Amino acid sequence: MAACPPLRYAPHEEDEKVYPIEIDGPGLAQAQRVVIVIHGMSTTVEILKAGYPAPEDGSLTKIYWRLPVLREGAESLQRRRQEDVFRQLFASVVDESRAELKTLIQSLGKRPVGLFGFSIGSLIALFGAAENPEVGALVTVGGVPDLDYLQHYYPDYPWADSAIQTRRQSYAVSAHRERLASVPTLIMHGESDDVAKWEWMQDFAETLMAASPASRIQKFAHMRHRLSGETPEEQQDLDNLRHMADQWFVDHLA
């Protein structure tokens, strides 16, 4: 499908709030099933559209959403990173995304909505499923269940500060496991992912599977932390991932 400029979609004429999104697949007026696709910190809408496009059969409409904070631009992100990488950058991305996602989902009306999250977008998607009853199915790819992984990448940050500890712990989506157990969830992860390691997701994923018979874990031996393959084996994994994710939404969204 040819590239198109970003759309700013106001769901209702009386709603002044607009969302920087791009839509692929049938238009929203004709959409049978809608999936909101949520990118990560170092990925973009363009990367997600290329790596996880809408199926050609028209069975899914995909909304590619540019996340708040990250859409402010490189200069703003660098300033936030320098001021306070946890509170001003990562935590702000999650907080503002959770709030905006709630309004975006509500703007779509009563239809069932699916969420697809990549990397930290998976954490936002998990919170989105926990906090919005309209969400009928969920797929995560290369995800994390909290922000604890930041301690690995930023070891010099003052994680021992009690206020920071408390806030960091508040991003553990495991606190919402009971609600998440009612949402069919497909957790997909590359065994070769060295950016968001499977061991960071494993305990949460396996505990959720035990509580949710409709959910599933799917690992891919050759997939790394990306949606474009550099080897035939990795590309085959990604082709399988796209097919499985699309089928998951078709099966679970009425």
KEDOLO-880453 format. One record per residue (C-alpha): residue in three letters; x, y, z. Coordinates in steps of 0.05 Angstrom, whole numbers, padded with zeros to 5 digits, always signed. Example, Ala and Ser with C-alpha at 12.3 -4.5 7.8 and 13.67 -1.06 7.14 Angstrom:
2
ALA+00246-00090+00156;SER+00273-00021+00143;
***
This chain:
254
MET+00000+00000+00000;ALA+00028+00069-00018;ALA+00051+00113+00039;CYS+00003+00167+00060;PRO+00012+00228+00104;PRO-00006+00221+00177;LEU-00080+00230+00191;ARG-00107+00270+00249;TYR-00172+00236+00265;ALA-00225+00270+00306;PRO-00274+00214+00324;HIS-00332+00261+00335;GLU-00343+00331+00306;GLU-00357+00358+00375;ASP-00292+00328+00402;GLU-00235+00378+00396;LYS-00185+00325+00415;VAL-00148+00297+00355;TYR-00100+00239+00352;PRO-00039+00234+00307;ILE-00053+00167+00275;GLU-00049+00131+00209;ILE-00102+00081+00186;ASP-00089+00020+00143;GLY-00143-00027+00118;PRO-00218-00012+00111;GLY-00239+00057+00136;LEU-00268+00063+00205;ALA-00338+00069+00179;GLN-00332+00001+00145;ALA-00286-00032+00195;GLN-00307-00100+00222;ARG-00250-00105+00272;VAL-00203-00049+00295;VAL-00133-00060+00322;ILE-00093-00003+00353;VAL-00019-00015+00339;ILE+00029+00014+00392;HIS+00102+00025+00377;GLY+00162+00026+00424;MET+00212+00078+00447;SER+00260+00069+00388;THR+00209+00048+00335;THR+00160+00091+00296;VAL+00092+00086+00263;GLU+00128+00077+00196;ILE+00168+00018+00223;LEU+00105-00015+00251;LYS+00066-00004+00187;ALA+00121-00038+00147;GLY+00130-00094+00197;TYR+00057-00106+00215;PRO+00012-00081+00158;ALA-00062-00091+00152;PRO-00081-00157+00118;GLU-00101-00152+00045;ASP-00167-00188+00056;GLY-00195-00128+00094;SER-00209-00169+00157;LEU-00175-00118+00202;THR-00169-00043+00204;LYS-00104-00021+00239;ILE-00095+00045+00273;TYR-00021+00064+00280;TRP-00017+00113+00337;ARG+00041+00161+00349;LEU+00054+00160+00423;PRO+00052+00223+00466;VAL+00119+00249+00491;LEU+00155+00211+00436;ARG+00121+00254+00383;GLU+00150+00317+00413;GLY+00214+00310+00373;ALA+00287+00293+00384;GLU+00306+00357+00421;SER+00250+00348+00473;LEU+00266+00275+00483;GLN+00340+00290+00493;ARG+00322+00343+00545;ARG+00276+00295+00582;ARG+00330+00241+00581;GLN+00381+00288+00610;GLU+00335+00317+00664;ASP+00308+00251+00690;VAL+00308+00190+00645;PHE+00258+00151+00687;ARG+00207+00203+00710;GLN+00211+00253+00653;LEU+00218+00203+00596;PHE+00198+00130+00606;ALA+00146+00140+00661;SER+00117+00200+00625;VAL+00110+00160+00560;VAL+00071+00106+00597;ASP+00028+00154+00638;GLU+00008+00199+00581;SER-00003+00140+00534;ARG-00049+00105+00583;ALA-00092+00168+00589;GLU-00095+00182+00515;LEU-00107+00109+00497;LYS-00169+00108+00542;THR-00199+00167+00505;LEU-00179+00140+00437;ILE-00212+00073+00452;GLN-00275+00107+00477;SER-00278+00150+00414;LEU-00285+00087+00372;GLY-00353+00072+00401;LYS-00378+00006+00428;ARG-00342-00039+00378;PRO-00291-00089+00405;VAL-00220-00065+00399;GLY-00155-00103+00395;LEU-00087-00078+00419;PHE-00020-00096+00389;GLY+00041-00072+00427;PHE+00114-00076+00410;SER+00170-00067+00462;ILE+00147-00016+00514;GLY+00085-00010+00471;SER+00068-00079+00499;LEU+00067-00051+00569;ILE+00021+00005+00547;ALA-00023-00046+00512;LEU-00026-00090+00574;PHE-00048-00030+00616;GLY-00097-00012+00560;ALA-00129-00080+00564;ALA-00131-00077+00640;GLU-00163-00008+00642;ASN-00211-00010+00583;PRO-00268-00061+00580;GLU-00275-00048+00505;VAL-00210-00086+00492;GLY-00228-00155+00467;ALA-00160-00183+00448;LEU-00087-00168+00459;VAL-00021-00185+00426;THR+00047-00166+00454;VAL+00114-00173+00417;GLY+00181-00166+00451;GLY+00147-00136+00511;VAL+00160-00122+00584;PRO+00111-00126+00643;ASP+00139-00067+00681;LEU+00194-00015+00679;ASP+00243-00055+00721;TYR+00286-00069+00660;LEU+00309+00003+00661;GLN+00354-00015+00719;HIS+00394-00057+00669;TYR+00403+00000+00620;TYR+00412+00057+00669;PRO+00450+00027+00728;ASP+00475+00096+00752;TYR+00404+00123+00761;PRO+00384+00132+00836;TRP+00339+00071+00837;ALA+00350+00062+00912;ASP+00312+00126+00928;SER+00248+00106+00963;ALA+00203+00152+00923;ILE+00232+00126+00858;GLN+00225+00054+00881;THR+00152+00066+00897;ARG+00138+00097+00830;ARG+00176+00044+00792;GLN+00137-00011+00826;SER+00071+00023+00806;TYR+00085+00004+00734;ALA+00080-00071+00747;VAL+00020-00092+00705;SER+00017-00157+00745;ALA-00027-00119+00794;HIS-00081-00123+00741;ARG-00073-00197+00727;GLU-00145-00214+00746;ARG-00174-00168+00693;LEU-00121-00188+00642;ALA-00140-00261+00652;SER-00207-00246+00620;VAL-00175-00217+00556;PRO-00149-00268+00505;THR-00075-00250+00503;LEU-00021-00275+00455;ILE+00048-00261+00482;MET+00101-00268+00427;HIS+00175-00262+00439;GLY+00239-00275+00402;GLU+00287-00323+00436;SER+00343-00283+00403;ASP+00317-00217+00431;ASP+00375-00186+00470;VAL+00341-00118+00480;ALA+00277-00140+00516;LYS+00299-00207+00544;TRP+00249-00263+00551;GLU+00270-00274+00623;TRP+00242-00205+00639;MET+00174-00225+00613;GLN+00173-00299+00630;ASP+00146-00300+00701;PHE+00089-00252+00685;ALA+00072-00289+00621;GLU+00071-00358+00652;THR+00030-00335+00711;LEU-00020-00302+00664;MET-00025-00365+00622;ALA-00041-00406+00685;ALA-00099-00359+00700;SER-00124-00350+00629;PRO-00140-00412+00588;ALA-00156-00368+00527;SER-00085-00339+00526;ARG-00021-00365+00496;ILE+00054-00357+00493;GLN+00090-00363+00426;LYS+00166-00358+00421;PHE+00207-00353+00358;ALA+00277-00381+00356;HIS+00308-00333+00306;MET+00270-00268+00320;ARG+00306-00209+00351;HIS+00278-00142+00376;ARG+00252-00118+00310;LEU+00198-00130+00258;SER+00243-00136+00197;GLY+00286-00198+00187;GLU+00360-00199+00168;THR+00363-00273+00154;PRO+00314-00320+00118;GLU+00301-00355+00184;GLU+00285-00291+00221;GLN+00241-00267+00164;GLN+00202-00332+00166;ASP+00191-00323+00241;LEU+00165-00253+00227;ASP+00119-00277+00172;ASN+00091-00328+00220;LEU+00084-00275+00274;ARG+00043-00230+00229;HIS-00003-00286+00208;MET-00013-00310+00279;ALA-00026-00240+00306;ASP-00077-00225+00252;GLN-00112-00291+00262;TRP-00114-00279+00337;PHE-00153-00214+00327;VAL-00199-00245+00275;ASP-00215-00302+00321;HIS-00226-00262+00385;LEU-00257-00197+00362;ALA-00331-00205+00348;
***
